[in-house]
Amino acid sequence: MKNLNVWPNPSGRISPCRSTSPTLSLVRFVPPSPSSVRCHSSLTHHTFRCAVLGAGFAGLSVVWHLLKQSPKELNLRVDIYDEVGIGGGASGISGGLLHPYSPKVKLLWEGAQCWKESMELLRVAEEASVSKDYRTGESADNMEAFIAHKRGILRPATDMKNMIKLNDNVKTCLPSCRVQTLNNGEAQSLLPGVYLPFNTAFYMPEALNINSGHYLQALFRGCEILVKESSSLDSSQKQLKLHIRSVDRLSEFEGEYDAVIVCLGAKVNMLPELSGRLPLRTCRGVIAQLELHEDMKGYPERAPSILSDAWIAVQGSHSLNLGSTWEWKSVNSSPNVSSDEAAKALDELLPKASTIYPGIKDWVFTGARAGLRAMPPLTTLGSLPLLGCINDVIGINQTCKYWLFGGLGSRGLLYHAWLGNLMAQAVLSFNEEVIPSELRSWKAIEPKCSFLL
Ligand SMILES: Cc1cc2nc3c(=O)[nH]c(=O)nc-3n(C[C@H](O)[C@H](O)[C@H](O)COP(=O)(O)OP(=O)(O)OC[C@H]3O[C@@H](n4cnc5c(N)ncnc54)[C@H](O)[C@@H]3O)c2cc1C
């Protein structure tokens, strides 16, 4: 692997900078030592210019970490480009279910780290949401209440064959996100009326249901606050700007930026430089919004959301989201759902949900929205997102470094925080090897025709 640890000098040329960190292959999960970025500090007059393409979970997480990790003395400009705005893609419509387990309650790859860092970014967003000058038009109290519902998630066993496996997996759960095995009586006391086909459910009391739109707005606000704070404390300048603009090709950024980080979700394949070159498949998902008449007794105040063949993400006592469909190979990224598509989704989701929560029959459909997932290949470690420097994929010798942060699949909330942190470290140290090899191994996969849009 070539040493990528270089930094642009004030004249705009690239000059090598020797890393002072120990053997790079051994520092996989350790942030680069401050000295690896401190060697750039003599370049105080140069502004390091970063373009982040996409303002979803991936884009905003990397922005936060770039601002947080950049050395005090470094002038940094971060420009975010999104054709819709914050949460304009799958992130803005996501169901918002957050826990570190597979459907069989197996701890996912690096689940502990992912969970810890997601909690940290959630804390950042929650703090920003109650900051004095929060400007969304909603009251701060309202905003905080809606960022995360901390009511836990219930996963009923739906398959006898897998019961032994599920019970085994539970033993390796995290202390910070516990999984408790409940019998029918225990589940009933949490959620009266729940039906457990095999008399067993797995309960994650710390699992969350995030309001993705509010979370992203608040995280962006957290980034703005960080810029404001560092500008008043540090000698250097930090700048952050959101541009509502469509990106047609990567070459638009050549010459203007030192680093371009591509976080375009499922639409990444639309860029001519990357089209057909990434091992990603797309999958559209529809979520239905249901409400209960106000005269009826609502969903119990502290009762958990439900994760089953369909999931129920509780929004309030009389409002919930029901998801989600899986339409593989769709290229439709529109959040809008036609009445035909909504009817089809309800036909599929309602029977699944009512098996576990028969009370859903009293709820009334009020609307639907949809998003397109960018699904990475399945590996022996699970479906891992795709990260890394993509100059070699694009195949041109640029002075700018292009990076990919994509393929978050159906677990963007879990992965975005830790991987955004790693991506920022890689960009700031110009060292791709900061990113675990498991997340870079996609480069060895030959894209198949089915990856082409
Ligand atoms: C129905 C559904 C339910 C889901 N539920 C969950 C869940 O409960 N929990 C969970 O963890 N994950 C869930 N996911 C997955 C999660 O939403 C994704 O993993 C995540 O949103 C991906 O984030 P991203 O930032 O990579 O992409 P996106 O959120 O899609 O962000 C990409 C951004 O790039 C912008 N963009 C795209 N093309 C261009 C262009 N050419 N020019 C400028 N801007 C552009 C878009 O407007 C968008 O804002 C769900 C997904 C779907 C579809």
The ligand as an SDF file (V2000), in Angstrom:
LIG
                    3D

 53 58  0  0  0  0  0  0  0  0999 V2000
  -37.8910    2.4240    4.1510 C   0  0  0  0  0  0  0  0  0  0  0  0
  -36.5900    2.4710    4.8380 C   0  0  0  0  0  0  0  0  0  0  0  0
  -36.5210    2.2670    6.2230 C   0  0  0  0  0  0  0  0  0  0  0  0
  -35.2910    2.2990    6.8750 C   0  0  0  0  0  0  0  0  0  0  0  0
  -35.2550    2.1140    8.2200 N   0  0  0  0  0  0  0  0  0  0  0  0
  -34.0680    2.1240    8.8780 C   0  0  0  0  0  0  0  0  0  0  0  0
  -34.0200    1.9580   10.2760 C   0  0  0  0  0  0  0  0  0  0  0  0
  -35.0360    1.8140   10.9420 O   0  0  0  0  0  0  0  0  0  0  0  0
  -32.8000    1.9820   10.8820 N   0  0  0  0  0  0  0  0  0  0  0  0
  -31.6370    2.1420   10.1700 C   0  0  0  0  0  0  0  0  0  0  0  0
  -30.5570    2.1410   10.7570 O   0  0  0  0  0  0  0  0  0  0  0  0
  -31.6650    2.3220    8.8330 N   0  0  0  0  0  0  0  0  0  0  0  0
  -32.8470    2.3090    8.1830 C   0  0  0  0  0  0  0  0  0  0  0  0
  -32.8890    2.4710    6.8210 N   0  0  0  0  0  0  0  0  0  0  0  0
  -31.6180    2.6150    6.1010 C   0  0  0  0  0  0  0  0  0  0  0  0
  -31.0850    4.0160    6.1860 C   0  0  0  0  0  0  0  0  0  0  0  0
  -32.1120    4.9130    5.8790 O   0  0  0  0  0  0  0  0  0  0  0  0
  -29.8950    4.1680    5.2280 C   0  0  0  0  0  0  0  0  0  0  0  0
  -28.9130    3.2280    5.5630 O   0  0  0  0  0  0  0  0  0  0  0  0
  -29.2740    5.5570    5.3220 C   0  0  0  0  0  0  0  0  0  0  0  0
  -30.2530    6.5280    5.2200 O   0  0  0  0  0  0  0  0  0  0  0  0
  -28.2080    5.7950    4.2730 C   0  0  0  0  0  0  0  0  0  0  0  0
  -27.6620    7.0590    4.5340 O   0  0  0  0  0  0  0  0  0  0  0  0
  -26.7860    7.8120    3.4660 P   0  0  0  0  0  0  0  0  0  0  0  0
  -26.3610    9.0770    4.0960 O   0  0  0  0  0  0  0  0  0  0  0  0
  -25.7300    6.8850    2.9620 O   0  0  0  0  0  0  0  0  0  0  0  0
  -27.7590    8.0800    2.2180 O   0  0  0  0  0  0  0  0  0  0  0  0
  -28.9790    9.1010    2.0380 P   0  0  0  0  0  0  0  0  0  0  0  0
  -29.6910    9.3140    3.2820 O   0  0  0  0  0  0  0  0  0  0  0  0
  -29.7600    8.5830    0.8740 O   0  0  0  0  0  0  0  0  0  0  0  0
  -28.2620   10.4580    1.6920 O   0  0  0  0  0  0  0  0  0  0  0  0
  -27.8150   10.8000    0.4120 C   0  0  0  0  0  0  0  0  0  0  0  0
  -28.0470   12.2780    0.2000 C   0  0  0  0  0  0  0  0  0  0  0  0
  -27.4650   12.6360   -1.0450 O   0  0  0  0  0  0  0  0  0  0  0  0
  -28.3410   13.5030   -1.7390 C   0  0  0  0  0  0  0  0  0  0  0  0
  -28.0950   13.3000   -3.1640 N   0  0  0  0  0  0  0  0  0  0  0  0
  -28.2210   12.1500   -3.8760 C   0  0  0  0  0  0  0  0  0  0  0  0
  -27.8460   12.3540   -5.1430 N   0  0  0  0  0  0  0  0  0  0  0  0
  -27.4320   13.6490   -5.2450 C   0  0  0  0  0  0  0  0  0  0  0  0
  -26.8810   14.4430   -6.3000 C   0  0  0  0  0  0  0  0  0  0  0  0
  -26.6720   13.9550   -7.5270 N   0  0  0  0  0  0  0  0  0  0  0  0
  -26.5580   15.7390   -6.0330 N   0  0  0  0  0  0  0  0  0  0  0  0
  -26.7360   16.2560   -4.7710 C   0  0  0  0  0  0  0  0  0  0  0  0
  -27.2510   15.5380   -3.7570 N   0  0  0  0  0  0  0  0  0  0  0  0
  -27.5890   14.2530   -3.9860 C   0  0  0  0  0  0  0  0  0  0  0  0
  -29.7440   13.0990   -1.3080 C   0  0  0  0  0  0  0  0  0  0  0  0
  -30.6510   14.1800   -1.4390 O   0  0  0  0  0  0  0  0  0  0  0  0
  -29.5180   12.6430    0.1370 C   0  0  0  0  0  0  0  0  0  0  0  0
  -29.8030   13.6830    1.0580 O   0  0  0  0  0  0  0  0  0  0  0  0
  -34.1000    2.4990    6.1370 C   0  0  0  0  0  0  0  0  0  0  0  0
  -34.1580    2.7290    4.7650 C   0  0  0  0  0  0  0  0  0  0  0  0
  -35.3840    2.7280    4.1180 C   0  0  0  0  0  0  0  0  0  0  0  0
  -35.4340    2.9960    2.6420 C   0  0  0  0  0  0  0  0  0  0  0  0
  1  2  1  0
  2  3  1  0
  2 52  2  0
  3  4  2  0
  4  5  1  0
  4 50  1  0
  5  6  2  0
  6  7  1  0
  6 13  1  0
  7  8  2  0
  7  9  1  0
  9 10  1  0
 10 11  2  0
 10 12  1  0
 12 13  2  0
 13 14  1  0
 14 15  1  0
 14 50  1  0
 15 16  1  0
 16 17  1  0
 16 18  1  0
 18 19  1  0
 18 20  1  0
 20 21  1  0
 20 22  1  0
 22 23  1  0
 23 24  1  0
 24 25  2  0
 24 26  1  0
 24 27  1  0
 27 28  1  0
 28 29  2  0
 28 30  1  0
 28 31  1  0
 31 32  1  0
 32 33  1  0
 33 34  1  0
 33 48  1  0
 34 35  1  0
 35 36  1  0
 35 46  1  0
 36 37  1  0
 36 45  1  0
 37 38  2  0
 38 39  1  0
 39 40  1  0
 39 45  2  0
 40 41  1  0
 40 42  2  0
 42 43  1  0
 43 44  2  0
 44 45  1  0
 46 47  1  0
 46 48  1  0
 48 49  1  0
 50 51  2  0
 51 52  1  0
 52 53  1  0
M  END
$$$$
